[in-house]
Amino acid sequence: MVRVSRRKAGRALPSGPLACLRTQASGNQAALVGALDVMHPGGIVVQVGIGGEMTLPMSLIVARELELRGTFRFDHEFGLAVEMMARGHVDVKPLVSATLPFDSAVAAFTLAGDRSRAMKVQLAF
């Protein structure tokens, strides 16, 4: 979450708490609704990619005067991201909760589906 100053926002923001900018990239409906729930009035939520159709709380979006912006992922950025990881410029190891062998794929997917125990689960081939 990033706080946005009224001067740098490029538009008038509501008085009171500063608006927030939040990106949400999981493509999960519950995660996006959770992001909307914690936004300050006038905030901007950027949904990066999507996992399918979603039902959103429009009354909350309208009442808080939130801006919901969409953008797609994995265009030209994918190659750059792989290159940056390969060169050690980005360390993704802290994001990987577990690495399981390929023959334990079912267990890996079960673990990956339990957000109370894992963020990202990787298969080793």
N, CA, C and O atoms as a MOPAC input file, in Angstrom:
PM7 MOZYME 1SCF
protein

 N      0.84400 1    -1.16300 1     0.00000 1
 C      0.00000 1     0.00000 1     0.00000 1
 C      0.89400 1     1.23100 1     0.00000 1
 O      1.89400 1     1.28500 1     0.71500 1
 N      0.52500 1     2.21000 1    -0.80300 1
 C      1.29500 1     3.43800 1    -0.93300 1
 C      0.40100 1     4.62300 1    -0.61800 1
 O     -0.70000 1     4.73200 1    -1.15700 1
 N      0.85900 1     5.49900 1     0.24000 1
 C      0.10900 1     6.71900 1     0.51900 1
 C      0.42800 1     7.71900 1    -0.58400 1
 O      1.57800 1     7.85000 1    -1.00400 1
 N     -0.58800 1     8.41500 1    -1.04100 1
 C     -0.42800 1     9.36900 1    -2.13700 1
 C     -0.64300 1    10.77700 1    -1.60100 1
 O     -1.66200 1    11.05100 1    -0.96700 1
 N      0.30800 1    11.67000 1    -1.85100 1
 C      0.14900 1    13.03900 1    -1.38500 1
 C     -0.85000 1    13.77000 1    -2.27300 1
 O     -0.94400 1    13.48700 1    -3.46700 1
 N     -1.59100 1    14.70500 1    -1.69900 1
 C     -2.58300 1    15.46100 1    -2.46800 1
 C     -1.92800 1    16.23300 1    -3.60900 1
 O     -2.51600 1    16.35200 1    -4.68300 1
 N     -0.71800 1    16.76100 1    -3.39800 1
 C     -0.03800 1    17.54100 1    -4.43300 1
 C      0.40200 1    16.66100 1    -5.59400 1
 O      0.33700 1    17.09100 1    -6.74500 1
 N      0.84700 1    15.44300 1    -5.31700 1
 C      1.39300 1    14.58500 1    -6.35700 1
 C      0.32600 1    13.73900 1    -7.04400 1
 O      0.62300 1    13.07200 1    -8.03500 1
 N     -0.89300 1    13.75200 1    -6.54900 1
 C     -1.93200 1    12.90300 1    -7.11500 1
 C     -2.41600 1    13.40300 1    -8.46900 1
 O     -2.96700 1    12.62500 1    -9.24800 1
 N     -2.22100 1    14.68200 1    -8.76300 1
 C     -2.63700 1    15.20800 1   -10.04300 1
 C     -4.12500 1    15.50100 1   -10.13400 1
 O     -4.62900 1    15.82400 1   -11.21000 1
 N     -4.82700 1    15.39400 1    -9.02600 1
 C     -6.26100 1    15.71200 1    -9.00700 1
 C     -6.64900 1    16.00300 1    -7.56600 1
 O     -5.90300 1    15.70700 1    -6.63300 1
 N     -7.81400 1    16.58100 1    -7.40500 1
 C     -8.28100 1    16.90300 1    -6.06000 1
 C     -8.66300 1    15.61600 1    -5.33900 1
 O     -9.39800 1    14.79100 1    -5.88200 1
 N     -8.17300 1    15.44600 1    -4.13300 1
 C     -8.52500 1    14.30300 1    -3.31700 1
 C     -9.41500 1    14.76400 1    -2.17200 1
 O     -9.38100 1    15.93900 1    -1.80600 1
 N    -10.20500 1    13.87100 1    -1.60100 1
 C    -11.09800 1    14.27800 1    -0.51800 1
 C    -10.30900 1    14.75900 1     0.69300 1
 O     -9.16100 1    14.37000 1     0.90600 1
 N    -10.95800 1    15.62100 1     1.48400 1
 C    -10.30800 1    16.07400 1     2.71700 1
 C    -10.28600 1    14.91200 1     3.69600 1
 O    -10.96400 1    13.90500 1     3.49200 1
 N     -9.51600 1    15.05400 1     4.74600 1
 C     -9.39400 1    13.97600 1     5.72200 1
 C     -8.19900 1    13.11600 1     5.39600 1
 O     -7.19800 1    13.61600 1     4.88300 1
 N     -8.28600 1    11.80700 1     5.69000 1
 C     -7.13300 1    10.92900 1     5.46000 1
 C     -6.71600 1    10.93700 1     3.99100 1
 O     -7.55200 1    11.05300 1     3.09500 1
 N     -5.42900 1    10.81200 1     3.76600 1
 C     -4.94200 1    10.75000 1     2.39100 1
 C     -5.44800 1     9.48400 1     1.71400 1
 O     -5.61200 1     8.44600 1     2.35500 1
 N     -5.69300 1     9.58100 1     0.41300 1
 C     -6.14500 1     8.41300 1    -0.34800 1
 C     -5.00600 1     7.41900 1    -0.46600 1
 O     -3.83600 1     7.79000 1    -0.37300 1
 N     -5.34300 1     6.17900 1    -0.66800 1
 C     -4.34200 1     5.12600 1    -0.81800 1
 C     -4.35900 1     4.59100 1    -2.23700 1
 O     -5.37800 1     4.63100 1    -2.92700 1
 N     -3.22000 1     4.09400 1    -2.65000 1
 C     -3.08900 1     3.35900 1    -3.89700 1
 C     -2.71500 1     1.93800 1    -3.51600 1
 O     -1.75900 1     1.72300 1    -2.77100 1
 N     -3.45900 1     0.97300 1    -4.02000 1
 C     -3.19300 1    -0.43000 1    -3.67600 1
 C     -3.24800 1    -1.24700 1    -4.94900 1
 O     -4.15500 1    -1.08700 1    -5.76500 1
 N     -2.26600 1    -2.12700 1    -5.11300 1
 C     -2.31500 1    -3.07800 1    -6.21300 1
 C     -2.73600 1    -4.42300 1    -5.65800 1
 O     -2.40900 1    -4.77100 1    -4.52400 1
 N     -3.46300 1    -5.17300 1    -6.46400 1
 C     -3.93100 1    -6.49100 1    -6.07100 1
 C     -3.65800 1    -7.38000 1    -7.27900 1
 O     -4.19900 1    -7.13700 1    -8.35800 1
 N     -2.84400 1    -8.38300 1    -7.11600 1
 C     -2.40700 1    -9.17000 1    -8.26900 1
 C     -2.68600 1   -10.66700 1    -8.15800 1
 O     -2.20200 1   -11.43900 1    -8.98700 1
 N     -3.44300 1   -11.09000 1    -7.17000 1
 C     -3.66400 1   -12.53400 1    -7.03000 1
 C     -4.71900 1   -13.04600 1    -7.99900 1
 O     -4.73500 1   -14.23600 1    -8.31400 1
 N     -5.60000 1   -12.17500 1    -8.47700 1
 C     -6.69000 1   -12.61900 1    -9.34400 1
 C     -7.79400 1   -13.31100 1    -8.58000 1
 O     -8.66700 1   -13.93900 1    -9.18000 1
 N     -7.76800 1   -13.20300 1    -7.27000 1
 C     -8.73200 1   -13.86800 1    -6.40600 1
 C     -9.78300 1   -12.86300 1    -5.92100 1
 O     -9.43700 1   -11.78700 1    -5.43400 1
 N    -11.05800 1   -13.21700 1    -6.05500 1
 C    -12.14400 1   -12.31600 1    -5.67700 1
 C    -12.07100 1   -11.91400 1    -4.20400 1
 O    -12.22500 1   -10.73500 1    -3.88500 1
 N    -11.84300 1   -12.85200 1    -3.31700 1
 C    -11.78300 1   -12.54100 1    -1.88000 1
 C    -10.66200 1   -11.55200 1    -1.58200 1
 O    -10.82100 1   -10.67000 1    -0.73800 1
 N     -9.52600 1   -11.69400 1    -2.27100 1
 C     -8.40100 1   -10.77700 1    -2.05600 1
 C     -8.74000 1    -9.37300 1    -2.53500 1
 O     -8.39000 1    -8.39400 1    -1.87500 1
 N     -9.42100 1    -9.26100 1    -3.68500 1
 C     -9.79000 1    -7.94500 1    -4.19500 1
 C    -10.81400 1    -7.28400 1    -3.27900 1
 O    -10.69600 1    -6.09700 1    -2.97600 1
 N    -11.80700 1    -8.03200 1    -2.83900 1
 C    -12.80700 1    -7.47400 1    -1.91300 1
 C    -12.12500 1    -7.05100 1    -0.61400 1
 O    -12.46500 1    -6.01300 1    -0.04600 1
 N    -11.16700 1    -7.84600 1    -0.14300 1
 C    -10.41300 1    -7.47700 1     1.06200 1
 C     -9.63800 1    -6.18800 1     0.86600 1
 O     -9.54900 1    -5.37100 1     1.78300 1
 N     -9.07400 1    -5.99800 1    -0.32800 1
 C     -8.35000 1    -4.75500 1    -0.62100 1
 C     -9.31200 1    -3.56900 1    -0.61500 1
 O     -8.97100 1    -2.49900 1    -0.11200 1
 N    -10.50500 1    -3.75000 1    -1.16800 1
 C    -11.49500 1    -2.67000 1    -1.18900 1
 C    -11.92800 1    -2.29900 1     0.22600 1
 O    -12.14900 1    -1.12800 1     0.53300 1
 N    -12.04600 1    -3.30700 1     1.07900 1
 C    -12.49900 1    -3.07900 1     2.46200 1
 C    -11.58200 1    -2.16400 1     3.25600 1
 O    -12.04900 1    -1.48100 1     4.16800 1
 N    -10.29300 1    -2.12700 1     2.94000 1
 C     -9.34300 1    -1.34200 1     3.73200 1
 C     -8.90600 1    -0.04700 1     3.04400 1
 O     -7.93700 1     0.58500 1     3.46500 1
 N     -9.61400 1     0.34400 1     1.99300 1
 C     -9.25200 1     1.57000 1     1.28000 1
 C     -9.83900 1     2.80100 1     1.94900 1
 O    -10.95200 1     2.78400 1     2.47500 1
 N     -9.04900 1     3.87200 1     1.91000 1
 C     -9.54300 1     5.16700 1     2.35700 1
 C    -10.42900 1     5.75500 1     1.26500 1
 O    -10.25300 1     5.41900 1     0.09400 1
 N    -11.37700 1     6.62300 1     1.61700 1
 C    -12.21200 1     7.26700 1     0.59800 1
 C    -11.33600 1     7.94300 1    -0.45700 1
 O    -10.33000 1     8.57600 1    -0.13600 1
 N    -11.73700 1     7.79600 1    -1.71800 1
 C    -11.00900 1     8.40300 1    -2.81600 1
 C     -9.80400 1     7.60600 1    -3.26500 1
 O     -9.05700 1     8.06300 1    -4.13000 1
 N     -9.59100 1     6.41900 1    -2.69900 1
 C     -8.41900 1     5.61400 1    -3.03200 1
 C     -8.51600 1     4.96400 1    -4.39700 1
 O     -9.57900 1     4.92300 1    -5.01600 1
 N     -7.39100 1     4.46100 1    -4.84500 1
 C     -7.29700 1     3.81600 1    -6.15300 1
 C     -6.81000 1     2.38900 1    -5.95200 1
 O     -5.79000 1     2.15800 1    -5.30200 1
 N     -7.54500 1     1.43000 1    -6.51300 1
 C     -7.15000 1     0.03100 1    -6.47900 1
 C     -6.84400 1    -0.38400 1    -7.91500 1
 O     -7.66400 1    -0.19100 1    -8.81300 1
 N     -5.65600 1    -0.95500 1    -8.12400 1
 C     -5.26700 1    -1.44200 1    -9.44300 1
 C     -5.28300 1    -2.96500 1    -9.39600 1
 O     -4.51100 1    -3.57600 1    -8.65700 1
 N     -6.16400 1    -3.57400 1   -10.18700 1
 C     -6.23900 1    -5.03500 1   -10.27900 1
 C     -5.35100 1    -5.46600 1   -11.43400 1
 O     -5.60800 1    -5.12600 1   -12.58900 1
 N     -4.29500 1    -6.22500 1   -11.11000 1
 C     -3.34700 1    -6.69800 1   -12.12000 1
 C     -3.72600 1    -8.12700 1   -12.47900 1
 O     -3.55800 1    -9.04100 1   -11.67100 1
 N     -4.23300 1    -8.31800 1   -13.68000 1
 C     -4.66800 1    -9.64000 1   -14.10900 1
 C     -5.95900 1   -10.04000 1   -13.41500 1
 O     -6.47100 1    -9.31200 1   -12.56500 1
 N     -6.47500 1   -11.19200 1   -13.78000 1
 C     -7.73700 1   -11.64600 1   -13.19700 1
 C     -7.84200 1   -13.15800 1   -13.34700 1
 O     -7.35400 1   -13.72900 1   -14.32300 1
 N     -8.47200 1   -13.79300 1   -12.39000 1
 C     -8.63100 1   -15.24100 1   -12.43000 1
 C     -9.98800 1   -15.68000 1   -12.94300 1
 O    -10.26200 1   -16.87900 1   -12.97400 1
 N    -10.84200 1   -14.76100 1   -13.34500 1
 C    -12.18600 1   -15.08000 1   -13.82600 1
 C    -13.14500 1   -13.97400 1   -13.44000 1
 O    -12.73900 1   -12.95300 1   -12.88400 1
 N    -14.40800 1   -14.17800 1   -13.73200 1
 C    -15.42500 1   -13.17900 1   -13.39700 1
 C    -15.53200 1   -13.03400 1   -11.87900 1
 O    -15.34900 1   -14.00100 1   -11.13900 1
 N    -15.83500 1   -11.80500 1   -11.42200 1
 C    -15.93200 1   -11.53200 1    -9.98800 1
 C    -17.19800 1   -10.75000 1    -9.67900 1
 O    -17.69800 1    -9.99100 1   -10.50900 1
 N    -17.69800 1   -10.94900 1    -8.48400 1
 C    -18.78700 1   -10.14200 1    -7.95400 1
 C    -18.16900 1    -9.18300 1    -6.94400 1
 O    -17.50200 1    -9.60800 1    -6.00100 1
 N    -18.39400 1    -7.89100 1    -7.14600 1
 C    -17.76800 1    -6.88100 1    -6.28100 1
 C    -18.82000 1    -6.07200 1    -5.53600 1
 O    -19.93900 1    -5.91300 1    -6.02500 1
 N    -18.47400 1    -5.55400 1    -4.35000 1
 C    -19.40900 1    -4.74700 1    -3.55400 1
 C    -19.51000 1    -3.32000 1    -4.10300 1
 O    -18.81800 1    -2.41800 1    -3.63100 1
 N    -20.36700 1    -3.12600 1    -5.09100 1
 C    -20.47200 1    -1.82400 1    -5.74800 1
 C    -20.89300 1    -0.72400 1    -4.77600 1
 O    -20.47500 1     0.42300 1    -4.93300 1
 N    -21.71300 1    -1.05400 1    -3.77600 1
 C    -22.11900 1    -0.02000 1    -2.81800 1
 C    -20.90900 1     0.52700 1    -2.06700 1
 O    -20.84400 1     1.72700 1    -1.79900 1
 N    -19.95400 1    -0.33100 1    -1.72300 1
 C    -18.73200 1     0.10300 1    -1.04900 1
 C    -17.88200 1     0.96100 1    -1.98800 1
 O    -17.38000 1     2.01100 1    -1.58600 1
 N    -17.72000 1     0.51600 1    -3.23400 1
 C    -16.92100 1     1.26100 1    -4.21300 1
 C    -17.50200 1     2.64900 1    -4.43100 1
 O    -16.76200 1     3.63200 1    -4.47100 1
 N    -18.80900 1     2.73800 1    -4.57100 1
 C    -19.46800 1     4.02900 1    -4.81000 1
 C    -19.44700 1     4.90000 1    -3.55800 1
 O    -19.13100 1     6.08700 1    -3.63700 1
 N    -19.78200 1     4.32300 1    -2.40300 1
 C    -19.84500 1     5.11700 1    -1.16500 1
 C    -18.49300 1     5.71400 1    -0.79300 1
 O    -18.42900 1     6.83200 1    -0.28300 1
 N    -17.41400 1     4.97900 1    -1.04500 1
 C    -16.08100 1     5.49400 1    -0.72000 1
 C    -15.43000 1     6.23100 1    -1.89500 1
 O    -14.30500 1     6.71900 1    -1.78900 1
 N    -16.14900 1     6.30300 1    -3.00600 1
 C    -15.65800 1     6.97600 1    -4.21000 1
 C    -14.29200 1     6.41900 1    -4.62400 1
 O    -13.35500 1     7.16600 1    -4.90600 1
 N    -14.21000 1     5.09500 1    -4.65200 1
 C    -12.97200 1     4.42600 1    -5.02800 1
 C    -12.85000 1     4.35000 1    -6.54500 1
 O    -13.84600 1     4.31800 1    -7.26700 1
 N    -11.60800 1     4.32300 1    -7.00700 1
 C    -11.33500 1     4.08800 1    -8.41800 1
 C    -10.76900 1     2.68900 1    -8.54400 1
 O     -9.79900 1     2.34200 1    -7.87000 1
 N    -11.37100 1     1.88500 1    -9.40700 1
 C    -10.89700 1     0.53800 1    -9.65900 1
 C    -10.35700 1     0.51500 1   -11.08100 1
 O    -11.09500 1     0.74700 1   -12.03900 1
 N     -9.07000 1     0.23600 1   -11.21000 1
 C     -8.41900 1     0.21400 1   -12.52300 1
 C     -7.92600 1    -1.19300 1   -12.80500 1
 O     -7.46600 1    -1.89600 1   -11.90600 1
 N     -8.02400 1    -1.58700 1   -14.03600 1
 C     -7.55100 1    -2.90800 1   -14.42800 1
 C     -6.39100 1    -2.81700 1   -15.39100 1
 O     -6.31800 1    -1.90500 1   -16.21500 1
 N     -5.49000 1    -3.76500 1   -15.28000 1
 C     -4.37500 1    -3.88200 1   -16.20900 1
 C     -4.04200 1    -5.35800 1   -16.33400 1
 O     -4.24300 1    -6.12800 1   -15.39500 1
 N     -3.53200 1    -5.75200 1   -17.49600 1
 C     -3.19500 1    -7.15400 1   -17.65800 1
 C     -1.71600 1    -7.36400 1   -17.45500 1
 O     -0.92400 1    -6.43400 1   -17.60700 1
 N     -1.34500 1    -8.55000 1   -17.12100 1
 C      0.04300 1    -8.87300 1   -16.80700 1
 C      0.64900 1    -9.72900 1   -17.91300 1
 O     -0.03800 1   -10.15900 1   -18.83900 1
 N      1.93100 1    -9.95900 1   -17.79400 1
 C      2.66800 1   -10.88100 1   -18.65200 1
 C      2.65600 1   -10.48000 1   -20.11300 1
 O      2.44000 1   -11.32400 1   -20.98200 1
 N      2.87800 1    -9.24000 1   -20.39200 1
 C      3.05900 1    -8.82400 1   -21.77700 1
 C      4.56500 1    -8.77000 1   -21.99700 1
 O      5.19900 1    -9.82100 1   -22.09000 1
 N      5.14500 1    -7.61100 1   -22.08200 1
 C      6.58500 1    -7.47900 1   -22.26300 1
 C      7.33500 1    -7.63600 1   -20.94200 1
 O      8.55000 1    -7.83600 1   -20.94000 1
 N      6.62500 1    -7.54700 1   -19.82700 1
 C      7.26900 1    -7.57500 1   -18.52900 1
 C      7.76800 1    -8.95300 1   -18.14200 1
 O      8.69900 1    -9.06200 1   -17.34400 1
 N      7.17200 1   -10.01800 1   -18.68900 1
 C      7.51600 1   -11.36700 1   -18.25500 1
 C      8.98800 1   -11.67400 1   -18.51000 1
 O      9.68800 1   -12.14700 1   -17.61400 1
 N      9.46000 1   -11.41000 1   -19.72200 1
 C     10.86000 1   -11.65800 1   -20.05000 1
 C     11.80400 1   -10.85000 1   -19.18000 1
 O     12.83500 1   -11.35100 1   -18.73100 1
 N     11.44300 1    -9.59500 1   -18.94400 1
 C     12.25300 1    -8.73200 1   -18.08300 1
 C     12.30500 1    -9.28900 1   -16.65900 1
 O     13.36400 1    -9.29900 1   -16.03200 1
 N     11.16700 1    -9.74900 1   -16.15500 1
 C     11.12200 1   -10.29900 1   -14.79700 1
 C     12.01200 1   -11.53500 1   -14.68100 1
 O     12.74300 1   -11.68000 1   -13.70100 1
 N     11.95700 1   -12.42100 1   -15.66500 1
 C     12.79100 1   -13.62800 1   -15.64200 1
 C     14.27100 1   -13.23600 1   -15.68700 1
 O     15.09000 1   -13.80000 1   -14.96100 1
 N     14.60400 1   -12.27100 1   -16.53800 1
 C     15.99000 1   -11.81000 1   -16.63000 1
 C     16.47300 1   -11.21400 1   -15.31100 1
 O     17.59300 1   -11.48000 1   -14.87700 1
 N     15.62500 1   -10.41000 1   -14.67900 1
 C     16.00500 1    -9.78900 1   -13.40700 1
 C     16.21400 1   -10.83600 1   -12.31200 1
 O     17.12300 1   -10.70300 1   -11.49300 1
 N     15.37400 1   -11.87900 1   -12.29700 1
 C     15.55700 1   -12.95400 1   -11.31900 1
 C     16.84600 1   -13.71800 1   -11.60600 1
 O     17.60300 1   -14.03300 1   -10.68700 1
 N     17.09700 1   -14.01900 1   -12.89600 1
 C     18.29200 1   -14.77600 1   -13.27600 1
 C     19.57000 1   -14.03800 1   -12.90400 1
 O     20.56100 1   -14.66400 1   -12.52800 1
 N     19.55600 1   -12.71200 1   -13.00600 1
 C     20.74200 1   -11.91100 1   -12.68300 1
 C     20.86300 1   -11.59700 1   -11.19300 1
 O     21.84000 1   -10.98300 1   -10.76500 1
 N     19.87200 1   -12.01900 1   -10.40300 1
 C     19.92300 1   -11.77700 1    -8.97200 1
 C     19.47400 1   -10.39200 1    -8.54800 1
 O     19.68800 1    -9.99100 1    -7.40400 1
 N     18.84600 1    -9.65000 1    -9.46900 1
 C     18.35400 1    -8.31000 1    -9.13100 1
 C     17.07500 1    -8.36300 1    -8.29400 1
 O     16.76500 1    -7.42000 1    -7.56600 1
 N     16.34400 1    -9.45400 1    -8.40000 1
 C     15.10600 1    -9.64000 1    -7.64000 1
 C     15.19900 1   -10.99000 1    -6.95300 1
 O     15.42200 1   -12.00900 1    -7.60900 1
 N     15.03100 1   -11.00600 1    -5.64200 1
 C     15.08900 1   -12.23700 1    -4.87100 1
 C     13.67000 1   -12.67800 1    -4.53700 1
 O     13.00900 1   -12.07200 1    -3.69400 1
 N     13.20600 1   -13.72600 1    -5.19300 1
 C     11.84400 1   -14.20500 1    -4.95000 1
 C     11.79700 1   -15.32300 1    -3.90100 1
 O     10.71700 1   -15.80200 1    -3.55800 1
 N     12.94600 1   -15.73400 1    -3.39900 1
 C     12.98200 1   -16.83400 1    -2.42400 1
 C     12.09000 1   -16.58300 1    -1.19900 1
 O     11.44000 1   -17.51600 1    -0.72700 1
 N     12.04000 1   -15.34900 1    -0.67100 1
 C     11.16600 1   -15.14600 1     0.49000 1
 C      9.67500 1   -15.36000 1     0.19100 1
 O      8.88000 1   -15.54000 1     1.11400 1
 N      9.29900 1   -15.34300 1    -1.07900 1
 C      7.89500 1   -15.54300 1    -1.44700 1
 C      7.52100 1   -17.02300 1    -1.53700 1
 O      6.34000 1   -17.36600 1    -1.47800 1
 N      8.51700 1   -17.90200 1    -1.67900 1
 C      8.26800 1   -19.33100 1    -1.85200 1
 C      8.18200 1   -20.00200 1    -0.48300 1
 O      9.16100 1   -20.06700 1     0.26100 1
 N      6.99000 1   -20.49700 1    -0.17500 1
 C      6.76500 1   -21.14500 1     1.12000 1
 C      7.33900 1   -22.55200 1     1.16800 1
 O      7.80900 1   -23.00100 1     2.21400 1
 N      7.30000 1   -23.25500 1     0.02200 1
 C      7.77600 1   -24.64300 1     0.00000 1
 C      8.12800 1   -25.03900 1    -1.42800 1
 O      7.57400 1   -24.50900 1    -2.39100 1
 N      9.05800 1   -25.98200 1    -1.54500 1
 C      9.40900 1   -26.60100 1    -2.82300 1
 C      9.24600 1   -28.09800 1    -2.63900 1
 O      9.89600 1   -28.70300 1    -1.78600 1
 N      8.37800 1   -28.69100 1    -3.44200 1
 C      8.10900 1   -30.12900 1    -3.34000 1
 C      8.50800 1   -30.80500 1    -4.64500 1
 O      8.45100 1   -30.18200 1    -5.70600 1
 N      8.91400 1   -32.08100 1    -4.58000 1
 C      9.27200 1   -32.79300 1    -5.80800 1
 C      8.03200 1   -33.01200 1    -6.68300 1
 O      6.90200 1   -33.04300 1    -6.19400 1
 N      8.27700 1   -33.16300 1    -7.99100 1
 C      7.18200 1   -33.32000 1    -8.93800 1
 C      6.26200 1   -34.48100 1    -8.57500 1
 O      5.04900 1   -34.39000 1    -8.76400 1
 N      6.82500 1   -35.57000 1    -8.05700 1
 C      5.98200 1   -36.71900 1    -7.71600 1
 C      5.08700 1   -36.44600 1    -6.50500 1
 O      4.26200 1   -37.29000 1    -6.15300 1
 N      5.23100 1   -35.29300 1    -5.86700 1
 C      4.34100 1   -34.86400 1    -4.77100 1
 C      3.44900 1   -33.70400 1    -5.21600 1
 O      3.05400 1   -32.86400 1    -4.40800 1
 N      3.14000 1   -33.67100 1    -6.50800 1
 C      2.37100 1   -32.55600 1    -7.06300 1
 C      1.00900 1   -32.39000 1    -6.38500 1
 O      0.58300 1   -31.26400 1    -6.12700 1
 N      0.33000 1   -33.48700 1    -6.09900 1
 C     -0.98400 1   -33.37700 1    -5.45100 1
 C     -0.85100 1   -32.71000 1    -4.08600 1
 O     -1.64600 1   -31.83600 1    -3.73700 1
 N      0.14600 1   -33.11900 1    -3.32400 1
 C      0.38800 1   -32.49600 1    -2.00900 1
 C      0.76300 1   -31.02500 1    -2.16800 1
 O      0.36000 1   -30.18600 1    -1.36300 1
 N      1.54000 1   -30.71500 1    -3.21500 1
 C      1.94200 1   -29.32600 1    -3.46600 1
 C      0.72200 1   -28.45100 1    -3.75500 1
 O      0.61100 1   -27.34300 1    -3.23000 1
 N     -0.18900 1   -28.94900 1    -4.58900 1
 C     -1.39300 1   -28.17100 1    -4.90300 1
 C     -2.30100 1   -28.04300 1    -3.68100 1
 O     -2.93700 1   -27.00600 1    -3.49300 1
 N     -2.36800 1   -29.06800 1    -2.86300 1
 C     -3.15600 1   -28.98100 1    -1.62400 1
 C     -2.57400 1   -27.91500 1    -0.70000 1
 O     -3.30600 1   -27.09900 1    -0.14100 1
 N     -1.26200 1   -27.93000 1    -0.54700 1
 C     -0.59600 1   -26.92500 1     0.28100 1
 C     -0.79500 1   -25.52700 1    -0.29300 1
 O     -1.09500 1   -24.58900 1     0.44600 1
 N     -0.62900 1   -25.38300 1    -1.60500 1
 C     -0.78500 1   -24.07300 1    -2.25000 1
 C     -2.20000 1   -23.52200 1    -2.07100 1
 O     -2.39400 1   -22.30700 1    -2.02800 1
 N     -3.16700 1   -24.39500 1    -1.96900 1
 C     -4.55500 1   -23.96200 1    -1.78900 1
 C     -4.89200 1   -23.53900 1    -0.37400 1
 O     -5.97900 1   -23.01400 1    -0.13400 1
 N     -3.99400 1   -23.75300 1     0.56300 1
 C     -4.22400 1   -23.39100 1     1.97000 1
 C     -3.43000 1   -22.12400 1     2.29300 1
 O     -2.25700 1   -22.20200 1     2.65700 1
 N     -4.05800 1   -20.97500 1     2.16300 1
 C     -3.37600 1   -19.68700 1     2.35100 1
 C     -2.94900 1   -19.45000 1     3.79500 1
 O     -2.17000 1   -18.53600 1     4.06200 1
 N     -3.44300 1   -20.25300 1     4.72500 1
 C     -2.98300 1   -20.11800 1     6.10800 1
 C     -1.60600 1   -20.76200 1     6.29800 1
 O     -0.93400 1   -20.50700 1     7.29800 1
 N     -1.18400 1   -21.60000 1     5.33600 1
 C      0.09800 1   -22.29300 1     5.45100 1
 C      1.10200 1   -21.94000 1     4.36200 1
 O      2.29800 1   -22.17700 1     4.52900 1
 N      0.63600 1   -21.37500 1     3.24800 1
 C      1.56400 1   -21.16000 1     2.13500 1
 C      1.18100 1   -19.93400 1     1.31200 1
 O      0.00400 1   -19.61200 1     1.14500 1
 N      2.21700 1   -19.26100 1     0.80200 1
 C      1.99700 1   -18.16500 1    -0.14300 1
 C      2.17300 1   -18.67900 1    -1.57100 1
 O      1.25000 1   -18.60300 1    -2.38200 1
 N      3.35100 1   -19.19900 1    -1.87100 1
 C      3.65300 1   -19.78600 1    -3.17500 1
 C      4.32600 1   -21.12600 1    -2.95200 1
 O      5.21300 1   -21.24900 1    -2.10800 1
 N      3.91000 1   -22.12500 1    -3.70100 1
 C      4.50500 1   -23.45500 1    -3.61400 1
 C      5.06800 1   -23.78400 1    -4.99000 1
 O      4.41400 1   -23.58300 1    -6.01400 1
 N      6.29000 1   -24.29000 1    -4.98800 1
 C      7.01800 1   -24.55100 1    -6.22600 1
 C      7.24100 1   -26.05200 1    -6.39100 1
 O      7.52300 1   -26.76100 1    -5.42600 1
 N      7.10700 1   -26.52800 1    -7.64800 1
 C      7.42000 1   -27.92400 1    -7.94500 1
 C      8.83900 1   -28.00300 1    -8.47500 1
 O      9.24500 1   -27.19400 1    -9.31000 1
 N      9.59400 1   -28.97900 1    -7.98800 1
 C     10.95200 1   -29.22900 1    -8.47300 1
 C     10.90200 1   -30.39100 1    -9.45800 1
 O     10.41700 1   -31.47400 1    -9.13100 1
 N     11.40700 1   -30.15500 1   -10.66500 1
 C     11.39700 1   -31.18700 1   -11.71100 1
 C     12.73600 1   -31.87700 1   -11.77900 1
 O     12.92700 1   -32.77600 1   -12.59800 1

